[in-house]
Amino acid sequence: MISINEYILPTFYNGITYRSRTEARWARFFDAAGIRFGYEVEGFLLNSGKYLPDFELYFYPGETTYVEVKGAFSVKEVNKCKNLCEVTQKCVLMPEGPPDFRTYEVFMWQNASAYKTDAILLSRDSKYFPFYWNGCSEHYEPDLFGKAHMSAIHAAQNERFNVFA
């Protein structure tokens, strides 16, 4: 039987080797969307053990959002993201799969607790940057989110990467 780890390909993009092609696609999206980010910047000691989020996003001075990218999240992985939100009191975005025209789950910190909601991560040219929050439509409306958002999604989906075996 083949393990899922045999399908994960370290992928080179813009001077960095990412642990997976999906992570590299998100890096490409962040670049094209004009979102400043760092890759595997800071680790944390959580109740469940050591944890290194995939990305840190820097929207405004002093404001960080953490991003953990997976093909699909297990209950254990969702709990780690919630714990990261509780420890840092920062948003934790949990995109499943590559960037696409859809909402993603995110843990928010409000009123001294973490809660989960849905959001769309947007490009800098959007009137709703950086997020369009819960209640947003699952149907993509290009004029609502801006041309840069649409271009960033397409750039991430169509990028061809170098892969290291």
C-alpha positions in Angstrom: 0.0 0.0 0.0 1.3 3.5 -0.9 1.3 6.1 1.8 0.0 9.6 1.2 3.5 11.0 1.9 4.7 9.3 -1.3 2.4 11.7 -3.2 3.7 14.8 -1.5 6.3 16.4 -3.8 8.7 19.0 -2.5 8.3 21.9 -4.9 10.6 24.8 -5.7 9.1 28.3 -6.3 10.7 31.7 -6.1 13.9 30.6 -4.3 12.2 28.4 -1.7 11.6 24.6 -1.6 8.1 24.0 -0.2 7.1 20.7 1.3 4.3 20.2 -1.2 3.0 21.5 -4.5 -0.1 22.8 -2.8 2.0 25.0 -0.5 3.9 26.3 -3.5 0.6 27.1 -5.2 -0.5 29.1 -2.2 2.8 31.0 -2.2 2.2 31.8 -5.9 -1.3 33.0 -5.0 0.0 35.3 -2.2 2.6 36.8 -4.6 0.1 37.4 -7.3 -2.5 38.8 -4.9 0.0 41.2 -3.4 -0.1 39.6 0.1 3.2 39.7 2.1 4.0 36.4 3.6 6.7 34.2 5.3 7.1 30.4 5.0 7.5 28.3 8.1 8.7 31.4 10.0 8.0 30.5 13.7 7.2 27.3 15.6 5.0 27.0 18.6 4.7 24.7 21.6 1.0 23.8 21.8 -0.9 21.5 24.2 -0.6 18.8 21.5 3.1 19.3 21.0 5.4 21.3 18.6 3.7 23.0 15.7 5.1 24.9 12.7 2.4 26.7 10.6 3.0 26.7 6.9 2.6 30.5 6.4 2.4 33.8 8.2 0.5 36.5 6.3 1.2 40.2 7.0 -1.7 42.4 6.1 -1.1 45.4 8.3 1.7 46.4 10.7 1.5 44.1 13.8 -1.3 42.0 12.3 -0.4 38.4 11.5 -2.6 35.6 10.2 -1.4 32.0 10.2 -2.1 29.6 7.4 -2.0 25.8 7.5 -2.5 24.1 4.1 -3.7 20.6 3.7 -5.3 18.4 1.1 -7.9 17.6 3.7 -7.9 18.3 7.4 -8.3 15.6 10.1 -10.0 16.3 13.4 -6.5 16.3 15.0 -5.2 18.9 12.5 -8.3 21.1 13.0 -7.7 21.0 16.8 -4.1 22.0 16.3 -5.2 25.1 14.3 -7.7 26.0 17.0 -5.1 25.6 19.7 -2.7 27.9 17.7 -5.5 30.5 17.5 -5.9 30.2 21.3 -2.2 30.5 22.1 -1.5 33.4 19.7 -4.9 35.1 19.7 -4.5 35.4 15.9 -6.5 34.2 12.9 -5.6 30.7 11.5 -6.8 30.1 7.9 -7.2 26.5 6.9 -7.3 26.1 3.1 -7.9 22.6 1.8 -6.3 22.1 -1.6 -4.9 24.7 -4.0 -6.3 28.3 -4.2 -9.7 28.4 -5.8 -12.9 30.5 -6.0 -14.4 29.3 -2.7 -14.5 29.9 1.0 -12.1 28.4 3.5 -12.5 27.7 7.2 -10.7 30.0 9.6 -10.4 30.3 13.4 -10.9 33.8 14.7 -10.1 35.1 18.2 -12.9 37.1 19.7 -14.2 37.7 23.2 -11.4 35.6 24.7 -12.2 32.5 22.7 -11.5 30.8 19.3 -14.4 30.2 17.0 -14.6 28.8 13.5 -16.2 30.6 10.5 -15.8 30.7 6.7 -14.0 33.4 4.7 -12.5 34.1 1.3 -8.9 35.4 1.3 -8.8 38.3 -1.1 -6.2 40.3 -3.1 -5.1 43.8 -2.1 -7.3 45.4 -4.8 -10.5 44.1 -3.2 -12.7 46.5 -1.3 -13.0 43.7 1.3 -9.3 43.0 1.7 -8.0 40.9 3.4 -11.1 38.7 4.0 -14.7 38.5 3.0 -16.3 36.9 6.0 -19.0 34.4 7.0 -22.2 34.8 5.1 -20.4 35.2 1.8 -21.6 33.3 -1.2 -20.0 30.1 -2.3 -20.6 31.5 -5.8 -17.7 33.6 -7.1 -18.6 37.1 -8.3 -15.6 38.5 -10.2 -16.7 42.1 -10.0 -17.0 41.9 -6.2 -13.5 40.7 -5.5 -11.4 42.5 -8.2 -9.5 41.5 -11.3 -6.3 40.9 -9.3 -8.0 38.3 -7.2 -9.1 36.4 -10.3 -5.7 36.7 -11.9 -4.0 35.5 -8.7 -6.2 32.4 -8.5 -5.5 31.6 -12.2 -1.7 32.2 -11.7 -1.6 29.8 -8.8 -3.7 27.1 -10.6 -1.6 27.4 -13.8 1.9 27.7 -12.4 4.4 25.0 -13.5 6.9 24.2 -10.9 10.2 22.4 -10.5 9.9 19.2 -8.4 12.6 17.5 -6.5 12.4 13.8 -6.0 
